[in-house]
Amino acid sequence: MENKNFQVHFDCGSSKIRAAAFDKHNIEKSFYHESNFFNNHENIVTEIQKIISALEEDTKEYINDINLIIDSHQMLSVGISVSKKIDGSKVEKKDIQFLIQDAKKQVLRNYSIYNIIHIIIKSYKIDNIEYKSLPDNKNCNLISLDIIFICLSKKVIEYFKKQFFKLDISINQISCSSYAKSTNYKENFSNIENLSFIDIGLNKTSILCYNKNEIISLDVLPIGGNHITKDISKILKLNLEEAEKIKLFFDKNLEILNQKKISLDLIQKIIFARVEEILELSDASIILNLNLKGTHQYKMVLMGDGSRILDNKYKEKISFLNNIDFLEETTEDICQSAFKLLEKPNKQEVVITPKKQAKRGFFERLFHFF
């Protein structure tokens, strides 16, 4: 078994790849790289190879396995409750394991095209009394668990496995990007009772709700920043590449608008109409999952590349909600979130141990360098 000093994480988004090699003994000595923006995955293997080569040069270590960080519109969360009669006995670890396995089987049976990547216990109920963590030495007649399963399409997983396999690299652990980031960032809002993270990606928006620092739900909307690009393209009769440039730089480089004879006011109306829709749908989901009576009872935090077109100066343009924060994320922020989650899992989360990869021979590994 190779004794490596670095753990490698790849965040594979729809329009950019970010990666980090973390020194297991000193995170400050870690290395980070990212690709340029891309519109499709035609050259994704080439982009991955560039980053792998850079990280191998940095770390002086050969990379043959990575941890994958990903979000997708082909992702869903499933909430399920399971129970077991104990008949007055003390609750034991094996009782919890039995319930988790039972729930897992139900999810995999009913959502057979998905793999489970996170298992999160929302609450324990012992004789109908709710606990956030399992109490010690507790006798009961009936125990039940409320569990969230975060699942990812098998097709998406197989796609990335094939891309990395082309470089003779295997995937160990898979993390949901928006979930990992929210578990890290929520520490900055520990005094907020009801907190929601809205992660706007290219083709999806993830909505994560927390109450008193505990995760309540994860929803995924099949709408994201690419829908804004398509709106601009359709209304202004531009190709998608031109529309994307205008979306990203509409208030930073007015020369683009002047060349096309497009008013800044029109662009803002197109962009904020779609943003308003995304946030209204998110707001409805949050109110439902947190069981709130009104919009202003929680804080909304926007993150993800799709929210880069916004910042605090545009708050007044979002009419239905003022309690919004915008996070300007870096590659370091994103990759460190996944690293921290694997090193020190959320106390609600059940740790999933990945299957061991088959060992490769010396010459098979050496071949990678040529």
C-alpha positions as YAML, in Angstrom:
chain: A
units: angstrom
residues:
- id: 1
  name: MET
  ca: [0.00, 0.00, 0.00]
- id: 2
  name: GLU
  ca: [1.38, 3.40, -1.00]
- id: 3
  name: ASN
  ca: [2.09, 5.77, 1.87]
- id: 4
  name: LYS
  ca: [1.04, 9.16, 0.55]
- id: 5
  name: ASN
  ca: [1.19, 12.54, 2.22]
- id: 6
  name: PHE
  ca: [-1.52, 14.14, 0.08]
- id: 7
  name: GLN
  ca: [-5.25, 13.58, -0.36]
- id: 8
  name: VAL
  ca: [-6.63, 14.81, -3.71]
- id: 9
  name: HIS
  ca: [-10.10, 16.27, -4.31]
- id: 10
  name: PHE
  ca: [-11.65, 17.19, -7.69]
- id: 11
  name: ASP
  ca: [-14.69, 19.47, -7.91]
- id: 12
  name: CYS
  ca: [-16.13, 18.72, -11.36]
- id: 13
  name: GLY
  ca: [-18.71, 21.32, -12.29]
- id: 14
  name: SER
  ca: [-20.64, 21.82, -15.50]
- id: 15
  name: SER
  ca: [-18.41, 24.71, -16.60]
- id: 16
  name: LYS
  ca: [-15.20, 24.47, -14.54]
- id: 17
  name: ILE
  ca: [-12.97, 21.98, -12.75]
- id: 18
  name: ARG
  ca: [-11.31, 22.79, -9.44]
- id: 19
  name: ALA
  ca: [-8.91, 20.54, -7.57]
- id: 20
  name: ALA
  ca: [-6.74, 20.43, -4.48]
- id: 21
  name: ALA
  ca: [-4.03, 18.22, -3.02]
- id: 22
  name: PHE
  ca: [-4.23, 18.42, 0.78]
- id: 23
  name: ASP
  ca: [-1.23, 17.72, 2.94]
- id: 24
  name: LYS
  ca: [-2.67, 15.33, 5.53]
- id: 25
  name: HIS
  ca: [-0.37, 16.70, 8.21]
- id: 26
  name: ASN
  ca: [-0.61, 20.44, 7.44]
- id: 27
  name: ILE
  ca: [-3.48, 21.85, 5.39]
- id: 28
  name: GLU
  ca: [-1.55, 25.12, 4.97]
- id: 29
  name: LYS
  ca: [0.90, 23.27, 2.69]
- id: 30
  name: SER
  ca: [-1.82, 22.21, 0.26]
- id: 31
  name: PHE
  ca: [-1.99, 23.01, -3.48]
- id: 32
  name: TYR
  ca: [-4.90, 24.25, -5.63]
- id: 33
  name: HIS
  ca: [-5.60, 24.46, -9.37]
- id: 34
  name: GLU
  ca: [-8.60, 25.17, -11.58]
- id: 35
  name: SER
  ca: [-9.46, 25.01, -15.27]
- id: 36
  name: ASN
  ca: [-10.71, 27.78, -17.51]
- id: 37
  name: PHE
  ca: [-14.45, 28.19, -18.06]
- id: 38
  name: PHE
  ca: [-15.88, 25.74, -20.64]
- id: 39
  name: ASN
  ca: [-19.28, 25.36, -22.31]
- id: 40
  name: ASN
  ca: [-19.21, 21.56, -22.73]
- id: 41
  name: HIS
  ca: [-17.28, 18.50, -21.61]
- id: 42
  name: GLU
  ca: [-15.67, 17.67, -24.97]
- id: 43
  name: ASN
  ca: [-12.17, 18.27, -23.62]
- id: 44
  name: ILE
  ca: [-12.78, 17.42, -19.97]
- id: 45
  name: VAL
  ca: [-10.15, 14.66, -19.92]
- id: 46
  name: THR
  ca: [-7.54, 17.09, -21.25]
- id: 47
  name: GLU
  ca: [-8.50, 19.63, -18.55]
- id: 48
  name: ILE
  ca: [-8.30, 16.95, -15.83]
- id: 49
  name: GLN
  ca: [-4.92, 15.79, -17.15]
- id: 50
  name: LYS
  ca: [-3.51, 19.33, -16.98]
- id: 51
  name: ILE
  ca: [-4.54, 19.65, -13.34]
- id: 52
  name: ILE
  ca: [-3.28, 16.16, -12.45]
- id: 53
  name: SER
  ca: [0.12, 16.96, -13.96]
- id: 54
  name: ALA
  ca: [0.29, 20.26, -12.06]
- id: 55
  name: LEU
  ca: [-0.62, 18.59, -8.75]
- id: 56
  name: GLU
  ca: [1.89, 15.79, -9.28]
- id: 57
  name: GLU
  ca: [4.56, 18.40, -9.92]
- id: 58
  name: ASP
  ca: [3.54, 20.28, -6.76]
- id: 59
  name: THR
  ca: [3.32, 17.27, -4.47]
- id: 60
  name: LYS
  ca: [6.06, 15.10, -6.00]
- id: 61
  name: GLU
  ca: [3.60, 12.23, -5.68]
- id: 62
  name: TYR
  ca: [1.96, 10.05, -8.30]
- id: 63
  name: ILE
  ca: [-1.85, 10.42, -8.31]
- id: 64
  name: ASN
  ca: [-3.79, 7.23, -8.93]
- id: 65
  name: ASP
  ca: [-6.97, 7.98, -6.96]
- id: 66
  name: ILE
  ca: [-9.05, 11.03, -6.10]
- id: 67
  name: ASN
  ca: [-12.15, 12.07, -4.16]
- id: 68
  name: LEU
  ca: [-14.89, 13.51, -6.35]
- id: 69
  name: ILE
  ca: [-16.95, 16.60, -5.44]
- id: 70
  name: ILE
  ca: [-20.03, 17.09, -7.58]
- id: 71
  name: ASP
  ca: [-23.49, 18.64, -7.86]
- id: 72
  name: SER
  ca: [-25.95, 17.77, -10.60]
- id: 73
  name: HIS
  ca: [-29.53, 18.33, -11.68]
- id: 74
  name: GLN
  ca: [-29.63, 14.50, -11.65]
- id: 75
  name: MET
  ca: [-29.41, 14.53, -7.86]
- id: 76
  name: LEU
  ca: [-32.18, 14.15, -5.32]
- id: 77
  name: SER
  ca: [-32.75, 13.79, -1.61]
- id: 78
  name: VAL
  ca: [-35.10, 11.22, -0.12]
- id: 79
  name: GLY
  ca: [-36.56, 11.56, 3.38]
- id: 80
  name: ILE
  ca: [-37.64, 8.37, 5.11]
- id: 81
  name: SER
  ca: [-38.74, 7.30, 8.61]
- id: 82
  name: VAL
  ca: [-38.09, 3.79, 9.94]
- id: 83
  name: SER
  ca: [-38.90, 2.24, 13.30]
- id: 84
  name: LYS
  ca: [-38.22, -0.84, 15.43]
- id: 85
  name: LYS
  ca: [-39.77, -2.28, 18.58]
- id: 86
  name: ILE
  ca: [-37.26, -2.75, 21.41]
- id: 87
  name: ASP
  ca: [-39.68, -3.98, 24.13]
- id: 88
  name: GLY
  ca: [-38.16, -2.05, 27.01]
- id: 89
  name: SER
  ca: [-34.53, -2.95, 26.30]
- id: 90
  name: LYS
  ca: [-31.66, -0.48, 26.02]
- id: 91
  name: VAL
  ca: [-31.04, 0.94, 22.58]
- id: 92
  name: GLU
  ca: [-27.85, -0.53, 21.11]
- id: 93
  name: LYS
  ca: [-25.67, 0.34, 18.14]
- id: 94
  name: LYS
  ca: [-26.90, -2.73, 16.27]
- id: 95
  name: ASP
  ca: [-30.50, -1.42, 16.50]
- id: 96
  name: ILE
  ca: [-29.47, 1.82, 14.77]
- id: 97
  name: GLN
  ca: [-27.48, -0.08, 12.15]
- id: 98
  name: PHE
  ca: [-30.49, -2.31, 11.45]
- id: 99
  name: LEU
  ca: [-32.76, 0.71, 10.89]
- id: 100
  name: ILE
  ca: [-30.25, 2.47, 8.64]
- id: 101
  name: GLN
  ca: [-29.76, -0.67, 6.54]
- id: 102
  name: ASP
  ca: [-33.53, -1.16, 6.29]
- id: 103
  name: ALA
  ca: [-34.04, 2.44, 5.13]
- id: 104
  name: LYS
  ca: [-31.12, 2.17, 2.69]
- id: 105
  name: LYS
  ca: [-32.62, -0.95, 1.09]
- id: 106
  name: GLN
  ca: [-35.98, 0.81, 0.67]
- id: 107
  name: VAL
  ca: [-34.35, 3.80, -1.03]
- id: 108
  name: LEU
  ca: [-32.23, 1.69, -3.39]
- id: 109
  name: ARG
  ca: [-35.24, -0.48, -4.25]
- id: 110
  name: ASN
  ca: [-37.45, 2.51, -5.10]
- id: 111
  name: TYR
  ca: [-34.77, 4.69, -6.71]
- id: 112
  name: SER
  ca: [-32.78, 2.05, -8.55]
- id: 113
  name: ILE
  ca: [-31.15, 4.47, -11.03]
- id: 114
  name: TYR
  ca: [-29.44, 6.33, -8.17]
- id: 115
  name: ASN
  ca: [-26.54, 5.69, -5.82]
- id: 116
  name: ILE
  ca: [-26.56, 6.96, -2.23]
- id: 117
  name: ILE
  ca: [-23.69, 9.36, -1.49]
- id: 118
  name: HIS
  ca: [-24.72, 10.78, 1.91]
- id: 119
  name: ILE
  ca: [-26.84, 9.36, 4.75]
- id: 120
  name: ILE
  ca: [-27.90, 11.96, 7.33]
- id: 121
  name: ILE
  ca: [-29.90, 11.22, 10.49]
- id: 122
  name: LYS
  ca: [-32.20, 14.17, 11.13]
- id: 123
  name: SER
  ca: [-33.54, 12.92, 14.44]
- id: 124
  name: TYR
  ca: [-34.04, 9.97, 16.77]
- id: 125
  name: LYS
  ca: [-37.43, 9.30, 18.35]
- id: 126
  name: ILE
  ca: [-37.55, 7.16, 21.46]
- id: 127
  name: ASP
  ca: [-41.10, 6.39, 22.58]
- id: 128
  name: ASN
  ca: [-42.21, 9.42, 20.51]
- id: 129
  name: ILE
  ca: [-39.77, 11.81, 22.24]
- id: 130
  name: GLU
  ca: [-37.44, 13.46, 19.71]
- id: 131
  name: TYR
  ca: [-33.66, 13.69, 20.17]
- id: 132
  name: LYS
  ca: [-31.08, 15.26, 17.84]
- id: 133
  name: SER
  ca: [-28.47, 12.72, 18.94]
- id: 134
  name: LEU
  ca: [-28.82, 9.26, 20.40]
- id: 135
  name: PRO
  ca: [-28.99, 9.39, 24.22]
- id: 136
  name: ASP
  ca: [-26.85, 6.94, 26.22]
- id: 137
  name: ASN
  ca: [-28.27, 4.01, 28.19]
- id: 138
  name: LYS
  ca: [-31.85, 4.71, 27.19]
- id: 139
  name: ASN
  ca: [-34.51, 2.02, 27.58]
- id: 140
  name: CYS
  ca: [-37.46, 2.19, 25.22]
- id: 141
  name: ASN
  ca: [-40.28, 0.28, 23.60]
- id: 142
  name: LEU
  ca: [-40.10, 1.90, 20.16]
- id: 143
  name: ILE
  ca: [-37.27, 3.68, 18.40]
- id: 144
  name: SER
  ca: [-37.55, 5.47, 15.05]
- id: 145
  name: LEU
  ca: [-35.15, 7.43, 12.85]
- id: 146
  name: ASP
  ca: [-35.83, 10.27, 10.40]
- id: 147
  name: ILE
  ca: [-33.17, 9.99, 7.70]
- id: 148
  name: ILE
  ca: [-32.18, 12.03, 4.63]
- id: 149
  name: PHE
  ca: [-30.50, 10.18, 1.76]
- id: 150
  name: ILE
  ca: [-28.67, 12.35, -0.79]
- id: 151
  name: CYS
  ca: [-28.57, 10.40, -4.05]
- id: 152
  name: LEU
  ca: [-26.80, 10.89, -7.37]
- id: 153
  name: SER
  ca: [-27.68, 9.35, -10.72]
- id: 154
  name: LYS
  ca: [-25.66, 6.22, -11.54]
- id: 155
  name: LYS
  ca: [-25.20, 7.61, -15.07]
- id: 156
  name: VAL
  ca: [-23.43, 10.69, -13.73]
- id: 157
  name: ILE
  ca: [-21.19, 8.61, -11.47]
- id: 158
  name: GLU
  ca: [-20.30, 6.19, -14.29]
- id: 159
  name: TYR
  ca: [-19.57, 9.11, -16.62]
- id: 160
  name: PHE
  ca: [-16.95, 10.57, -14.28]
- id: 161
  name: LYS
  ca: [-15.52, 7.16, -13.45]
- id: 162
  name: LYS
  ca: [-14.92, 6.61, -17.18]
- id: 163
  name: GLN
  ca: [-13.26, 10.02, -17.63]
- id: 164
  name: PHE
  ca: [-10.83, 9.44, -14.76]
- id: 165
  name: PHE
  ca: [-10.29, 5.80, -15.79]
- id: 166
  name: LYS
  ca: [-8.92, 7.09, -19.11]
- id: 167
  name: LEU
  ca: [-6.11, 8.58, -17.01]
- id: 168
  name: ASP
  ca: [-5.73, 5.41, -14.93]
- id: 169
  name: ILE
  ca: [-7.28, 7.12, -11.90]
- id: 170
  name: SER
  ca: [-9.92, 5.64, -9.61]
- id: 171
  name: ILE
  ca: [-12.55, 7.49, -7.57]
- id: 172
  name: ASN
  ca: [-12.71, 6.84, -3.83]
- id: 173
  name: GLN
  ca: [-15.30, 8.96, -2.00]
- id: 174
  name: ILE
  ca: [-17.98, 11.08, -3.69]
- id: 175
  name: SER
  ca: [-19.33, 14.20, -1.97]
- id: 176
  name: CYS
  ca: [-22.27, 16.44, -2.84]
- id: 177
  name: SER
  ca: [-20.67, 19.84, -3.38]
- id: 178
  name: SER
  ca: [-23.52, 22.03, -2.12]
- id: 179
  name: TYR
  ca: [-23.99, 19.87, 1.00]
- id: 180
  name: ALA
  ca: [-20.26, 19.85, 1.79]
- id: 181
  name: LYS
  ca: [-20.02, 23.61, 1.35]
- id: 182
  name: SER
  ca: [-23.07, 24.30, 3.50]
- id: 183
  name: THR
  ca: [-21.71, 22.20, 6.39]
- id: 184
  name: ASN
  ca: [-18.55, 24.30, 6.26]
- id: 185
  name: TYR
  ca: [-20.06, 27.76, 5.72]
- id: 186
  name: LYS
  ca: [-22.86, 27.39, 8.28]
- id: 187
  name: GLU
  ca: [-20.30, 27.82, 11.06]
- id: 188
  name: ASN
  ca: [-20.16, 31.50, 10.05]
- id: 189
  name: PHE
  ca: [-23.89, 31.85, 10.79]
- id: 190
  name: SER
  ca: [-24.11, 29.91, 14.06]
- id: 191
  name: ASN
  ca: [-26.37, 32.54, 15.66]
- id: 192
  name: ILE
  ca: [-29.02, 32.23, 12.90]
- id: 193
  name: GLU
  ca: [-31.88, 29.89, 13.83]
- id: 194
  name: ASN
  ca: [-33.29, 29.35, 10.32]
- id: 195
  name: LEU
  ca: [-30.64, 29.37, 7.61]
- id: 196
  name: SER
  ca: [-30.81, 28.37, 3.95]
- id: 197
  name: PHE
  ca: [-28.09, 28.04, 1.33]
- id: 198
  name: ILE
  ca: [-29.00, 28.52, -2.33]
- id: 199
  name: ASP
  ca: [-26.33, 27.08, -4.62]
- id: 200
  name: ILE
  ca: [-27.01, 28.27, -8.18]
- id: 201
  name: GLY
  ca: [-25.14, 26.16, -10.72]
- id: 202
  name: LEU
  ca: [-25.26, 25.97, -14.50]
- id: 203
  name: ASN
  ca: [-28.34, 23.75, -14.85]
- id: 204
  name: LYS
  ca: [-29.56, 23.30, -11.28]
- id: 205
  name: THR
  ca: [-30.17, 25.11, -8.01]
- id: 206
  name: SER
  ca: [-29.64, 23.29, -4.72]
- id: 207
  name: ILE
  ca: [-31.53, 24.46, -1.63]
- id: 208
  name: LEU
  ca: [-30.25, 23.39, 1.79]
- id: 209
  name: CYS
  ca: [-32.21, 24.29, 4.92]
- id: 210
  name: TYR
  ca: [-30.83, 24.35, 8.46]
- id: 211
  name: ASN
  ca: [-32.60, 24.89, 11.76]
- id: 212
  name: LYS
  ca: [-30.45, 25.53, 14.84]
- id: 213
  name: ASN
  ca: [-27.39, 24.37, 12.94]
- id: 214
  name: GLU
  ca: [-28.98, 21.00, 11.99]
- id: 215
  name: ILE
  ca: [-29.80, 20.12, 8.38]
- id: 216
  name: ILE
  ca: [-33.52, 19.82, 7.66]
- id: 217
  name: SER
  ca: [-33.71, 19.27, 3.91]
- id: 218
  name: LEU
  ca: [-32.04, 19.40, 0.51]
- id: 219
  name: ASP
  ca: [-34.06, 20.19, -2.61]
- id: 220
  name: VAL
  ca: [-32.82, 20.42, -6.21]
- id: 221
  name: LEU
  ca: [-34.46, 22.62, -8.85]
- id: 222
  name: PRO
  ca: [-33.71, 21.86, -12.54]
- id: 223
  name: ILE
  ca: [-33.01, 25.53, -13.27]
- id: 224
  name: GLY
  ca: [-29.79, 27.55, -13.03]
- id: 225
  name: GLY
  ca: [-27.50, 30.13, -14.55]
- id: 226
  name: ASN
  ca: [-27.64, 28.56, -18.01]
- id: 227
  name: HIS
  ca: [-31.34, 29.45, -18.18]
- id: 228
  name: ILE
  ca: [-30.39, 33.13, -17.86]
- id: 229
  name: THR
  ca: [-27.95, 32.72, -20.76]
- id: 230
  name: LYS
  ca: [-30.67, 31.10, -22.87]
- id: 231
  name: ASP
  ca: [-33.11, 33.92, -22.01]
- id: 232
  name: ILE
  ca: [-30.60, 36.53, -23.21]
- id: 233
  name: SER
  ca: [-29.86, 34.49, -26.34]
- id: 234
  name: LYS
  ca: [-33.53, 34.07, -27.24]
- id: 235
  name: ILE
  ca: [-34.73, 37.60, -26.52]
- id: 236
  name: LEU
  ca: [-31.76, 39.37, -28.11]
- id: 237
  name: LYS
  ca: [-31.22, 36.80, -30.89]
- id: 238
  name: LEU
  ca: [-27.60, 36.14, -29.95]
- id: 239
  name: ASN
  ca: [-25.65, 32.88, -29.94]
- id: 240
  name: LEU
  ca: [-25.08, 31.24, -26.55]
- id: 241
  name: GLU
  ca: [-21.42, 32.25, -26.37]
- id: 242
  name: GLU
  ca: [-22.25, 35.93, -26.86]
- id: 243
  name: ALA
  ca: [-25.13, 35.68, -24.39]
- id: 244
  name: GLU
  ca: [-22.86, 34.10, -21.76]
- id: 245
  name: LYS
  ca: [-20.32, 36.94, -22.10]
- id: 246
  name: ILE
  ca: [-23.02, 39.56, -21.70]
- id: 247
  name: LYS
  ca: [-24.44, 37.77, -18.66]
- id: 248
  name: LEU
  ca: [-21.07, 37.59, -16.93]
- id: 249
  name: PHE
  ca: [-19.89, 41.12, -17.75]
- id: 250
  name: PHE
  ca: [-23.11, 43.10, -18.21]
- id: 251
  name: ASP
  ca: [-22.16, 45.74, -15.61]
- id: 252
  name: LYS
  ca: [-18.36, 45.44, -15.87]
- id: 253
  name: ASN
  ca: [-17.72, 45.92, -19.59]
- id: 254
  name: LEU
  ca: [-20.31, 48.18, -21.20]
- id: 255
  name: GLU
  ca: [-18.36, 48.09, -24.46]
- id: 256
  name: ILE
  ca: [-19.90, 44.69, -25.23]
- id: 257
  name: LEU
  ca: [-23.41, 46.16, -24.88]
- id: 258
  name: ASN
  ca: [-22.51, 49.26, -26.90]
- id: 259
  name: GLN
  ca: [-21.19, 47.15, -29.76]
- id: 260
  name: LYS
  ca: [-24.45, 45.20, -29.88]
- id: 261
  name: LYS
  ca: [-26.56, 48.33, -29.27]
- id: 262
  name: ILE
  ca: [-28.16, 46.74, -26.21]
- id: 263
  name: SER
  ca: [-29.26, 48.82, -23.24]
- id: 264
  name: LEU
  ca: [-28.00, 47.98, -19.76]
- id: 265
  name: ASP
  ca: [-31.55, 48.38, -18.44]
- id: 266
  name: LEU
  ca: [-32.87, 45.68, -20.79]
- id: 267
  name: ILE
  ca: [-30.13, 43.22, -19.80]
- id: 268
  name: GLN
  ca: [-30.84, 43.82, -16.12]
- id: 269
  name: LYS
  ca: [-34.55, 43.19, -16.64]
- id: 270
  name: ILE
  ca: [-33.87, 39.88, -18.43]
- id: 271
  name: ILE
  ca: [-31.38, 38.69, -15.81]
- id: 272
  name: PHE
  ca: [-33.32, 39.69, -12.74]
- id: 273
  name: ALA
  ca: [-36.61, 38.30, -14.05]
- id: 274
  name: ARG
  ca: [-35.05, 34.83, -14.12]
- id: 275
  name: VAL
  ca: [-33.17, 35.36, -10.84]
- id: 276
  name: GLU
  ca: [-36.42, 36.42, -9.20]
- id: 277
  name: GLU
  ca: [-38.05, 33.20, -10.42]
- id: 278
  name: ILE
  ca: [-35.23, 31.03, -9.04]
- id: 279
  name: LEU
  ca: [-35.37, 32.78, -5.67]
- id: 280
  name: GLU
  ca: [-39.16, 32.65, -5.47]
- id: 281
  name: LEU
  ca: [-39.12, 28.88, -6.13]
- id: 282
  name: SER
  ca: [-36.36, 28.52, -3.55]
- id: 283
  name: ASP
  ca: [-38.31, 30.62, -1.07]
- id: 284
  name: ALA
  ca: [-41.39, 28.39, -1.46]
- id: 285
  name: SER
  ca: [-39.27, 25.29, -0.83]
- id: 286
  name: ILE
  ca: [-37.62, 26.84, 2.24]
- id: 287
  name: ILE
  ca: [-40.89, 27.96, 3.83]
- id: 288
  name: LEU
  ca: [-42.37, 24.48, 3.30]
- id: 289
  name: ASN
  ca: [-39.36, 22.56, 4.65]
- id: 290
  name: LEU
  ca: [-38.74, 24.84, 7.63]
- id: 291
  name: ASN
  ca: [-42.49, 25.03, 8.32]
- id: 292
  name: LEU
  ca: [-42.43, 28.83, 8.39]
- id: 293
  name: LYS
  ca: [-45.33, 31.25, 8.15]
- id: 294
  name: GLY
  ca: [-43.52, 34.00, 6.26]
- id: 295
  name: THR
  ca: [-40.54, 34.87, 4.08]
- id: 296
  name: HIS
  ca: [-38.66, 37.09, 6.53]
- id: 297
  name: GLN
  ca: [-38.21, 34.38, 9.17]
- id: 298
  name: TYR
  ca: [-34.95, 33.04, 7.80]
- id: 299
  name: LYS
  ca: [-31.63, 34.12, 6.25]
- id: 300
  name: MET
  ca: [-30.84, 33.16, 2.66]
- id: 301
  name: VAL
  ca: [-27.21, 32.71, 1.59]
- id: 302
  name: LEU
  ca: [-26.43, 32.62, -2.14]
- id: 303
  name: MET
  ca: [-23.43, 30.69, -3.43]
- id: 304
  name: GLY
  ca: [-22.24, 28.96, -6.60]
- id: 305
  name: ASP
  ca: [-21.07, 30.28, -9.97]
- id: 306
  name: GLY
  ca: [-24.63, 31.10, -11.01]
- id: 307
  name: SER
  ca: [-24.88, 33.72, -8.27]
- id: 308
  name: ARG
  ca: [-21.72, 35.55, -9.41]
- id: 309
  name: ILE
  ca: [-23.80, 37.93, -11.51]
- id: 310
  name: LEU
  ca: [-25.25, 39.23, -8.25]
- id: 311
  name: ASP
  ca: [-23.70, 40.91, -5.28]
- id: 312
  name: ASN
  ca: [-24.88, 43.01, -2.38]
- id: 313
  name: LYS
  ca: [-25.38, 46.13, -4.52]
- id: 314
  name: TYR
  ca: [-28.32, 44.42, -6.29]
- id: 315
  name: LYS
  ca: [-30.25, 43.52, -3.15]
- id: 316
  name: GLU
  ca: [-32.82, 46.21, -3.82]
- id: 317
  name: LYS
  ca: [-33.71, 44.55, -7.12]
- id: 318
  name: ILE
  ca: [-34.85, 41.38, -5.31]
- id: 319
  name: SER
  ca: [-38.24, 42.55, -4.19]
- id: 320
  name: PHE
  ca: [-39.57, 39.69, -2.08]
- id: 321
  name: LEU
  ca: [-36.61, 39.23, 0.29]
- id: 322
  name: ASN
  ca: [-34.00, 41.50, 1.82]
- id: 323
  name: ASN
  ca: [-32.27, 39.14, 4.25]
- id: 324
  name: ILE
  ca: [-29.74, 37.81, 1.72]
- id: 325
  name: ASP
  ca: [-25.98, 37.28, 1.93]
- id: 326
  name: PHE
  ca: [-23.74, 36.57, -1.07]
- id: 327
  name: LEU
  ca: [-20.71, 34.29, -0.70]
- id: 328
  name: GLU
  ca: [-17.78, 34.88, -3.04]
- id: 329
  name: GLU
  ca: [-16.30, 31.39, -3.14]
- id: 330
  name: THR
  ca: [-12.78, 30.35, -4.09]
- id: 331
  name: THR
  ca: [-11.32, 27.04, -5.18]
- id: 332
  name: GLU
  ca: [-9.80, 26.79, -1.71]
- id: 333
  name: ASP
  ca: [-13.22, 27.25, -0.05]
- id: 334
  name: ILE
  ca: [-14.90, 24.59, -2.16]
- id: 335
  name: CYS
  ca: [-12.20, 21.92, -1.93]
- id: 336
  name: GLN
  ca: [-11.56, 22.52, 1.77]
- id: 337
  name: SER
  ca: [-15.27, 22.02, 2.48]
- id: 338
  name: ALA
  ca: [-15.16, 18.49, 1.04]
- id: 339
  name: PHE
  ca: [-11.83, 17.73, 2.75]
- id: 340
  name: LYS
  ca: [-13.19, 18.80, 6.14]
- id: 341
  name: LEU
  ca: [-16.38, 16.78, 5.64]
- id: 342
  name: LEU
  ca: [-14.39, 13.60, 4.98]
- id: 343
  name: GLU
  ca: [-11.90, 14.23, 7.77]
- id: 344
  name: LYS
  ca: [-14.49, 15.24, 10.34]
- id: 345
  name: PRO
  ca: [-18.00, 14.25, 9.18]
- id: 346
  name: ASN
  ca: [-21.08, 16.16, 10.26]
- id: 347
  name: LYS
  ca: [-22.26, 14.62, 13.55]
- id: 348
  name: GLN
  ca: [-25.60, 13.84, 11.87]
- id: 349
  name: GLU
  ca: [-23.98, 11.91, 9.03]
- id: 350
  name: VAL
  ca: [-23.46, 8.18, 8.74]
- id: 351
  name: VAL
  ca: [-19.99, 7.55, 7.31]
- id: 352
  name: ILE
  ca: [-20.04, 5.55, 4.06]
- id: 353
  name: THR
  ca: [-16.84, 3.58, 3.52]
- id: 354
  name: PRO
  ca: [-15.97, 3.31, -0.19]
- id: 355
  name: LYS
  ca: [-15.20, -0.08, -1.68]
- id: 356
  name: LYS
  ca: [-11.50, -0.88, -1.93]
- id: 357
  name: GLN
  ca: [-10.03, -0.53, -5.39]
- id: 358
  name: ALA
  ca: [-8.10, -3.41, -6.91]
- id: 359
  name: LYS
  ca: [-4.33, -2.99, -6.69]
- id: 360
  name: ARG
  ca: [-2.45, -2.36, -9.91]
- id: 361
  name: GLY
  ca: [0.96, -3.72, -10.80]
- id: 362
  name: PHE
  ca: [4.14, -1.66, -10.94]
- id: 363
  name: PHE
  ca: [4.32, -1.56, -14.73]
- id: 364
  name: GLU
  ca: [0.64, -0.61, -15.03]
- id: 365
  name: ARG
  ca: [1.23, 2.37, -12.73]
- id: 366
  name: LEU
  ca: [4.51, 3.28, -14.45]
- id: 367
  name: PHE
  ca: [2.78, 3.32, -17.84]
- id: 368
  name: HIS
  ca: [0.75, 6.37, -16.73]
- id: 369
  name: PHE
  ca: [3.87, 8.55, -16.86]
- id: 370
  name: PHE
  ca: [4.43, 7.83, -20.55]
...
